[in-house]
Amino acid sequence: MINKKVDIVLPNRIGDIILTLPAMLCLKQLDAKFASDDIAYRMLTHVPMIRILDALNLFNVSQINIYLKIKSWINPAEKVFFLSTTNKNLGFHAKTTYGLQTINKKLLRYSVNMPYLLYPEPSSGMPQELVIFLRDELHFTKFAIKHFGLCLELGYTVEQIRKTFQFDSSSLSFDDNLFDCTPPIAEDYLVFCMEAASGRKKHNSDRRWKEEHFIDLAEKAHKEYGLIIAFMGLNDQPELPDKPYFKDFRGKLDLTQGAQLLHYSRGYVGNDTGPLHLANLLKKRSIGMYFREVAVTDYYPVFPSLNKVFYKPEHPEEIYSALDELIRNSGSREIR
């Protein structure tokens, strides 16, 4: 019989959510080894990616909405952990709330402050032994590491984490039913995303490589390897060249359909943004264009060996050899 409910509210961006998943997997492994069966964990998200998270078989997943917030007052969880401090969480209730107090969010107050979420600041209190294990042995980013503070808050020790947590290239695998669909393109194809920062044209525009450079790489991939190029994103601008081998899916797919598009592809080429992290989670080889040093050092994907990083590339020719390598190593697509 379940006596306690524990809710975990995930961050508000696709990439940030994906970077919390190693900590979620660690918690699941710890719970299976040490905890009794009277605790029910649930992941909550503002981002509409329920089916994607469900297919990972970590914990139950629910979308945060007004109904869920009202229900949290009628039947509150024992604990709720807010992994980001945002006004979107206002109105969600639990008997004990955990989160990071910030002076610019005066309306958000928690029963328990979570300084672990300040890592890598020294005031976070993150144990150095745990940092060395996660950073040096498992190669997680600073952003991913700080969410393991959740396991510490729940009473697990560094020793328990080090002896229990297993993570390798086969971790975070999806149920096959997520991809039980007709591939969106019959031929082999690469996915390109020319956006960054949720498709907004002006905000964070410094994170975007020039569109004409992406078009150059797309033309090369088709000319030399015969690949179709599928463009994804939220914004249908700029207009693509009128070529039969360019397929425009921008603004036409939800996140589940985007995952299915990536799953059947040969790989991903694009800016440092949510779809890159999603492609990486799907174990797809990728080429990422980065324009902020902190993104390279603190926010790289959970399977970094699959992602080729280019920091402030100026010309498409700089990417040619990496594009050739990606395509050669991706193999032809298998369709069930």
C-alpha positions as MATLAB code, in Angstrom:
seq = 'MINKKVDIVLPNRIGDIILTLPAMLCLKQLDAKFASDDIAYRMLTHVPMIRILDALNLFNVSQINIYLKIKSWINPAEKVFFLSTTNKNLGFHAKTTYGLQTINKKLLRYSVNMPYLLYPEPSSGMPQELVIFLRDELHFTKFAIKHFGLCLELGYTVEQIRKTFQFDSSSLSFDDNLFDCTPPIAEDYLVFCMEAASGRKKHNSDRRWKEEHFIDLAEKAHKEYGLIIAFMGLNDQPELPDKPYFKDFRGKLDLTQGAQLLHYSRGYVGNDTGPLHLANLLKKRSIGMYFREVAVTDYYPVFPSLNKVFYKPEHPEEIYSALDELIRNSGSREIR';
ca = [
       0.000    0.000    0.000;
       1.284    3.470   -0.953;
       1.528    5.731    2.081;
       3.545    8.631    0.645;
       3.425   10.556   -2.600;
       6.462   12.530   -3.739;
       6.188   14.913   -6.698;
       9.127   16.226   -8.723;
       8.447   19.318  -10.836;
      10.816   19.356  -13.800;
      12.355   22.494  -15.381;
      10.623   24.457  -18.137;
      12.753   23.744  -21.205;
      13.211   20.585  -23.263;
      16.995   20.480  -22.899;
      16.886   21.245  -19.179;
      14.361   18.458  -18.590;
      16.528   15.954  -20.457;
      19.569   16.954  -18.398;
      17.673   16.075  -15.192;
      16.938   12.528  -16.368;
      20.185   10.915  -15.130;
      19.248   12.055  -11.613;
      15.743   10.637  -12.100;
      17.245    7.319  -13.179;
      19.555    7.356  -10.162;
      16.582    7.932   -7.856;
      14.721    5.035   -9.442;
      17.690    2.714   -8.926;
      18.112    3.866   -5.312;
      14.413    3.431   -4.618;
      14.460   -0.096   -6.059;
      17.428   -1.089   -3.901;
      16.827    0.652   -0.583;
      13.258    1.925   -0.250;
      10.080    0.119    0.679;
       7.181    0.066   -1.765;
       5.141    2.668    0.120;
       6.496    5.703   -1.794;
       5.079    6.734   -5.175;
       7.229    9.171   -7.158;
       5.728   11.293   -9.911;
       7.390   13.638  -12.415;
       5.463   16.778  -13.312;
       6.100   18.955  -16.340;
       4.898   22.214  -17.874;
       6.351   21.101  -21.233;
       4.037   18.920  -23.390;
       6.306   15.884  -23.564;
       4.311   13.435  -21.444;
       4.449   10.577  -23.935;
       8.226   10.929  -24.382;
       8.880   10.888  -20.635;
       6.393    8.056  -20.101;
       8.220    5.905  -22.657;
      11.391    6.047  -20.529;
       9.673    4.068  -17.735;
      11.169    6.090  -14.898;
       8.174    7.278  -12.864;
       4.596    8.240  -13.578;
       4.340   11.557  -15.430;
       1.647   14.239  -15.359;
       1.139   17.602  -17.025;
       0.825   20.575  -14.672;
      -2.413   22.463  -15.256;
      -5.080   24.242  -13.234;
      -6.881   20.994  -12.435;
      -3.706   19.402  -11.077;
      -2.972   22.464   -8.947;
      -6.470   22.405   -7.430;
      -6.178   18.670   -6.790;
      -2.846   19.242   -5.002;
      -4.717   21.207   -2.295;
      -7.405   18.566   -1.879;
      -5.022   15.605   -1.781;
      -1.494   16.974   -1.316;
       1.659   14.933   -1.810;
       3.904   14.355    1.165;
       6.687   16.289   -0.587;
       7.139   18.245   -3.780;
      10.528   19.179   -5.245;
      10.650   22.186   -7.579;
      13.761   21.820   -9.762;
      13.424   25.351  -11.126;
      12.161   28.524   -9.481;
       9.426   29.847  -11.766;
       6.085   31.577  -11.327;
       4.508   28.772  -13.368;
       4.669   26.696  -10.191;
       2.506   29.103   -8.202;
      -0.536   27.356   -6.779;
       0.904   23.845   -6.632;
       0.798   22.527   -3.077;
       2.288   19.748   -0.935;
       2.700   19.094    2.768;
       6.398   19.992    2.445;
       7.863   21.956   -0.456;
      11.498   21.937   -1.567;
      13.079   24.480   -3.894;
      15.664   27.187   -4.340;
      14.768   30.491   -2.712;
      15.645   33.460   -4.934;
      15.226   37.143   -4.133;
      13.692   37.903   -7.542;
      10.829   35.429   -6.983;
       9.282   36.948   -3.879;
       6.010   35.047   -4.147;
       7.706   31.653   -4.237;
       8.639   30.376   -0.806;
       9.453   26.807    0.118;
       9.328   24.833    3.342;
      12.885   23.653    2.674;
      15.505   25.581    0.725;
      17.549   23.447   -1.722;
      21.018   24.998   -2.018;
      22.196   21.969   -4.024;
      20.520   23.637   -7.006;
      23.111   26.429   -6.726;
      25.915   24.074   -7.782;
      28.678   24.802   -8.875;
      28.677   27.687   -6.386;
      30.581   26.690   -3.198;
      27.523   27.602   -1.116;
      25.593   24.725   -2.705;
      27.146   22.220   -0.317;
      27.356   19.560   -3.035;
      29.753   16.876   -1.702;
      33.013   16.865   -3.628;
      33.139   13.063   -3.632;
      29.816   12.984   -5.461;
      30.930   15.674   -7.904;
      34.089   13.725   -8.786;
      32.056   10.563   -9.395;
      29.469   12.271  -11.597;
      31.840   14.640  -13.405;
      34.990   12.596  -13.880;
      33.654    9.047  -14.095;
      30.273    9.601  -15.758;
      31.026   12.892  -17.557;
      27.871   14.771  -16.604;
      27.592   18.537  -16.895;
      27.294   20.923  -13.969;
      23.624   21.395  -14.770;
      22.995   17.636  -14.675;
      25.062   17.163  -11.500;
      23.132   19.656   -9.407;
      19.908   17.663   -9.738;
      21.462   14.715   -7.900;
      20.937   16.917   -4.850;
      17.394   15.586   -5.003;
      18.683   12.147   -3.997;
      20.588   13.690   -1.082;
      17.497   15.584    0.050;
      15.588   12.302    0.100;
      18.109   10.858    2.533;
      20.381    8.823    0.293;
      24.117    9.021    0.942;
      26.979    9.654   -1.453;
      28.176    6.104   -0.830;
      24.770    4.679   -1.720;
      24.678    6.714   -4.925;
      28.197    5.694   -5.965;
      27.587    1.990   -5.322;
      24.099    1.899   -6.855;
      23.939    4.241   -9.807;
      24.574    2.557  -13.163;
      24.753    4.686  -16.299;
      26.100    3.808  -19.748;
      25.234    4.061  -23.429;
      22.216    1.786  -22.970;
      20.667    3.848  -20.182;
      17.493    5.904  -20.656;
      16.066    3.670  -23.349;
      12.566    4.107  -24.757;
       9.679    1.719  -25.128;
       9.363    0.664  -28.763;
       5.702    1.690  -28.822;
       6.750    5.341  -28.898;
       7.970    4.675  -32.441;
       5.122    2.424  -33.540;
       4.292    4.693  -36.447;
       4.936    5.123  -40.146;
       8.241    6.936  -40.727;
       7.506   10.496  -41.843;
       9.854   10.168  -44.842;
      10.326    6.993  -46.877;
      13.946    7.698  -47.877;
      17.006    8.123  -45.644;
      17.139   11.625  -44.229;
      18.979   13.993  -41.908;
      17.222   16.366  -39.511;
      18.254   20.022  -39.421;
      17.139   22.648  -36.895;
      18.178   26.240  -37.581;
      16.517   27.655  -34.456;
      17.527   28.195  -30.866;
      15.720   29.572  -27.800;
      12.281   28.088  -28.546;
      12.062   29.504  -32.044;
      11.989   33.150  -30.983;
      13.619   35.239  -33.690;
      15.177   37.993  -31.576;
      15.657   36.576  -28.092;
      19.009   34.803  -27.801;
      19.670   35.343  -31.501;
      23.392   35.088  -30.738;
      22.861   31.333  -30.282;
      22.009   30.844  -33.956;
      24.292   30.022  -36.851;
      23.488   31.681  -40.179;
      20.671   29.959  -42.047;
      22.602   30.026  -45.324;
      25.347   27.953  -43.685;
      22.830   25.265  -42.747;
      21.488   25.289  -46.307;
      25.042   24.794  -47.587;
      25.481   21.710  -45.363;
      22.066   20.397  -46.391;
      22.975   20.704  -50.075;
      26.233   18.830  -49.433;
      24.442   16.007  -47.605;
      22.040   15.553  -50.494;
      24.566   15.963  -53.318;
      27.173   13.571  -51.896;
      24.967   11.043  -50.071;
      21.526   11.397  -51.647;
      19.891   12.200  -48.310;
      16.603   14.022  -47.880;
      16.838   16.955  -45.440;
      14.024   17.354  -42.897;
      13.820   20.763  -41.221;
      12.200   20.907  -37.782;
      11.437   23.721  -35.337;
       8.634   26.041  -34.295;
       9.164   28.893  -36.743;
       8.461   28.423  -40.460;
      10.748   31.316  -41.378;
      12.982   31.893  -43.237;
      11.485   30.341  -46.329;
      13.412   27.309  -47.542;
      14.755   26.976  -51.083;
      12.261   25.219  -53.341;
      14.016   21.859  -53.600;
      12.267   18.459  -53.709;
      14.813   17.039  -51.252;
      14.055   19.687  -48.607;
      11.096   18.679  -46.406;
       9.705   21.407  -44.164;
       8.267   20.128  -40.856;
       8.708   23.453  -39.039;
       5.653   24.378  -36.988;
       3.895   21.148  -37.982;
       4.989   18.652  -35.302;
       4.325   18.223  -31.606;
       7.159   16.937  -29.421;
       6.174   13.284  -29.803;
       6.107   13.624  -33.581;
       9.432   15.452  -33.405;
      10.912   12.522  -31.478;
       9.566   10.121  -34.096;
      11.074   12.235  -36.881;
      14.449   12.135  -35.121;
      14.205    8.413  -34.339;
      13.972    7.378  -37.997;
      16.638    9.831  -39.167;
      20.338    9.348  -39.851;
      21.203   12.100  -37.378;
      20.813   15.740  -36.379;
      22.529   18.979  -37.388;
      21.634   22.213  -35.643;
      22.143   24.838  -33.004;
      22.512   24.195  -29.297;
      18.828   23.864  -28.434;
      16.118   21.458  -27.240;
      15.952   19.247  -30.363;
      19.701   18.585  -30.097;
      19.208   17.215  -26.564;
      16.203   15.202  -27.758;
      18.216   13.710  -30.622;
      20.955   12.829  -28.146;
      18.470   11.171  -25.789;
      17.341    9.097  -28.784;
      20.999    8.017  -29.234;
      21.365    9.840  -32.551;
      24.681   11.232  -33.734;
      24.613   15.007  -33.933;
      26.553   18.113  -34.882;
      25.943   21.049  -32.558;
      26.752   24.695  -33.243;
      27.571   26.485  -29.994;
      27.987   30.214  -29.473;
      28.164   30.462  -25.678;
      31.046   28.947  -23.766;
      28.838   28.087  -20.793;
      26.685   25.906  -23.043;
      29.753   23.920  -24.097;
      31.044   23.436  -20.545;
      27.856   23.208  -18.463;
      24.995   22.057  -20.700;
      26.336   19.469  -23.130;
      24.097   16.411  -23.742;
      23.898   13.367  -21.468;
      25.631   11.177  -24.086;
      28.432   13.564  -25.111;
      30.308   11.084  -27.304;
      27.425   11.209  -29.810;
      27.582   14.994  -30.237;
      30.279   16.789  -32.228;
      30.715   20.296  -30.825;
      31.625   23.301  -32.948;
      32.210   26.507  -31.019;
      31.516   29.688  -33.010;
      32.085   28.186  -36.463;
      32.373   30.848  -39.150;
      32.087   28.883  -42.386;
      30.230   25.708  -43.435;
      33.474   24.259  -44.770;
      34.607   23.851  -41.150;
      31.813   21.295  -40.673;
      32.268   19.236  -43.852;
      34.480   16.497  -42.424;
      32.254   16.110  -39.334;
      29.186   15.864  -41.574;
      30.886   13.157  -43.629;
      31.782   11.271  -40.450;
      28.262   11.548  -39.044;
      26.685   10.169  -42.203;
      29.234    7.366  -42.644;
      28.835    6.222  -39.033;
      25.064    6.535  -38.797;
      24.337    3.490  -40.955;
      21.260    2.991  -43.098;
      17.886    3.162  -41.453;
      16.075    0.074  -40.245;
      12.287    0.276  -40.485;
      10.185   -2.269  -38.668;
];
